[in-house]
């Protein structure tokens, strides 16, 4: 089930209803916990404290941030708060379903322009010696490397499992090991980590 959090003045889009007939719309004051069976929580940037809501919900649920005027700066703020996806409020029905499937499957929904901007932002804020590869990558097994690199394409766990001929459970196990060995917390950090590696080692 999809949960949409919005302010009292906003109305649910007819596209949301068509994409997710069983979706629920919540308005302030929001409950401390979401209904059982919640697959993803969609939070609109029209909420005054949307970033705080994202931080709270990501502790338990997959979160997608929606914006009527999406831009790189706001997208970076969304992912910095812990979001797993960022998209336009008026995305069409097919896009909404694809975004939901990607995020609930363990993937991230990040536009290519925003990902490039995020990489540039982190790289400029955290300069790194180009001769020094990211710590821990050499400790990954060949299979862990395959899974890690598949993540950089935006694929979710089910897609990675199909591509590499393994179960989704095995993908999750490998990702957990990759996160631990590379000292990253999530897929966004992993992508940024591997981007720095590719800059210094183009053959990776």
Long-range contacts (C-beta under 8 A, 24 or more apart in sequence): 1-35, 1-37, 1-38, 1-39, 2-38, 2-39, 2-40, 2-42, 2-100, 3-34, 3-35, 3-38, 3-40, 3-41, 3-42, 3-61, 4-42, 4-44, 5-30, 5-41, 5-42, 5-43, 5-44, 5-47, 5-53, 6-44, 6-46, 6-47, 7-44, 7-46, 7-47, 7-48, 9-46, 10-44, 10-46, 13-89, 13-90, 15-90, 15-91, 15-92, 15-93, 15-96, 16-96, 18-93, 19-93, 19-96, 19-97, 19-100, 20-96, 20-97, 20-100, 33-60, 34-60, 34-61, 39-100, 39-104, 40-64, 40-84, 40-100, 40-103, 40-104, 42-66, 43-83, 44-68, 44-89, 45-74, 45-78, 51-77, 51-78, 51-81, 52-81, 54-78, 54-81, 54-82, 54-83, 55-81, 55-82, 58-82, 58-83, 58-84, 62-103, 62-104, 64-99, 64-100, 64-103, 64-109, 66-91, 72-113, 72-114, 72-117, 75-110, 75-111, 75-114, 75-117, 75-118, 76-114, 76-117, 76-118, 76-121, 79-110, 79-118, 79-188, 84-108, 84-109, 85-109, 85-110, 86-110, 86-111, 86-114, 101-156, 102-154, 102-156, 103-156, 105-156, 105-157, 105-158, 105-159, 106-156, 106-157, 106-158, 106-171, 106-172, 106-175, 107-154, 107-155, 107-156, 107-157, 107-159, 107-187, 108-154, 108-187, 108-188, 109-154, 110-154, 110-188, 115-191, 118-188, 118-192, 119-191, 119-192, 119-195, 122-192, 123-192, 123-195, 123-196, 128-196, 130-199, 130-200, 131-200, 132-200, 133-197, 133-200, 133-201, 134-182, 134-193, 134-194, 134-196, 134-197, 135-182, 135-183, 136-181, 136-182, 136-183, 137-181, 137-182, 137-193, 137-197, 139-181, 140-177, 140-178, 140-181, 140-182, 143-174, 144-174, 144-177, 144-178, 144-181, 147-171, 147-174, 147-175, 147-178, 148-175, 148-178, 148-182, 148-190, 148-194, 149-194, 149-204, 151-175, 151-187, 151-190, 151-191, 152-190, 152-191, 152-194, 152-195
